[in-house]
Amino acid sequence: MMTMLKKQKISLYIYLLVFVLTTSLVFLYISNVNKAYYQDMQVNVLYLLAAALVFLLLTIGLSFYAKTKSLLMAADISRIVASLLIILGGVRFISMRLESFGYIFGSNLEMNNEAAFDAGSQAIMIIVIFVATWLISVIAAFFDVGQKKTVTE
């Protein structure tokens, strides 16, 4: 097991980092939509992040076990799709929170509402993690995962 891990490229660890960040985004999203101020879960963000996790696992799995060109091509496509799904989930989350930021941080309507300020601050933290995950996933999409191997037709 250790010899196999030593032979891996750095991109495997980058993809594992993206997987961990995406998983944490799922839990942070669920936490944020259950705050007293928001309570507005939209399952499409969860579906996008869950699909991204599936495509990340597919990328890692196919990169290790694919022996044909078509499976390696599927691994390449899944890398791009995973990044795209993470970006779409993040954009959807930002669009959900954009108007509320104006009320929470720029208006006197929510001035003494600690629940609103707490939920808004958490949403900003989630957006920062989304952007970091986007960037890391896009950078990771340029690198192969797994070991060098010979490919059969």
N, C-alpha and C positions, 0 to 999 in steps of 0.2 A: 504494500500500500504506500509506504513512504517513498519507495523508488519511483512509483508511478507519479506521485505528486511532485517529485523533484524534476521529472521529465516534462512537466506541463509548462505551457507558455504563460506569461504574465496575464494574458487576456482572460484566462480561466478565472483568475482571482478578481479581475475587474468585473466579469459577469456575475460572479458570486456576490460581489459588493452591490451590484445593481439589483440582484435578486433580494438581498437583505434590505436594501433601501426601499424597494417597491413593496415588500412585505410590511415594513414599518409604516409606509404611507397608507396601506389599507387600514391598519389599526389606528393610526392618527386621524384618518378621515372619519372612521366610525366614532372615535372619541369626540371629534369636533362637531359632527352633526347631532350628537346627543347632548351638547351643552345646553344650558338653560336658555341662552339667547337664540340659538339657531334652530335646532330640532327640525331639520329639513333634509333628511337623507334622500338622495337620488341614487337609485340603484345603478344607473348607467355608469357612474364613476367607478363603483365597485366592479361592475362587469368589465370595464376597460382595464382596470388594474389586475383583476383575476386573469383575464385573457393574456395580459402582458406577462404575468408570472408563468402561465402555461407555455407561452412562446419562448420565454427565457429558459425554462427547463428543456424544451424541445431543442433549442439551440445547443445547450450543453450536452444533452444526450446524443443528439445526432452527430455532433462533432466528434464524439468519442467512438461511436459504434457504426457510423456510416462507412460503407465500403464502396458504394457506387456513386457515380457523378450526380445522379438524380437526387440521392439522399443528401449529398453534400450541398447541392443547390438548394434543397429544402431547408437545410441548416442556415445557409446564407440569407434566404428569404425570411426565415423566422427571426433572424437578428434585426432586420430592418422593421419587420412588423412589430416586434416587441418595443423597439424605440418609439415607433409611431403611436402605439397604444398608450404608452406612458405619457407622451406629449399630449395626446387627445384627452386623457384623464385629467392631466394638470390644467389644461385650458378650460375644461368643463368646470373644474373646481374653482378656478379663478373667476370665471364668469358668474358662478353662484355667489361669490363673496364680494365682488367689486362694489356693488351698490351699498352693501352694509358697511363697508369701510368708510364711506362718506358720512353715514349716520353716526358711526361709532367714534371716529377720530376727527371729523370735521364739522360736527354739528353740536349745538347745545342740547339737543333732544336727549342724548344718551350720556350727558356729562357725568352724572353720579351713578351710573349703572355699572357696577363692578363686573357683573356677569357678562355684559356686552364687551367690556374692555378685555376681559380674560379670553373670551371666545375669539375676538378679533385678533388679539396677540397670538393665540395659538394658530389661527388661520394664516397669519403672516409667516410663522415658523414653518407651517406645512408647505406654503408656496415656495419658500427658500429651499426646502428639502426636495420638492418637486423639480425645481430648476436644476439643482445639483444632480439629481437622478437623470434628468433629461440629458444634461451635458455628458455625464459619464456614460450613459447608454449609447449616445450618438458616437462618442469617441471609441467605445468598445466595438461598435459595429464595423469599424474599419480593420479590425484584427481577427485572425482566425483563432478558434478555440481548439484545444486538444493538441495532440502530437502530430508531427509530420507523418504522412502515410502515403502509400501508393494507392492509386485509385484504379479500379477496374471499370470497364465500360459497362 
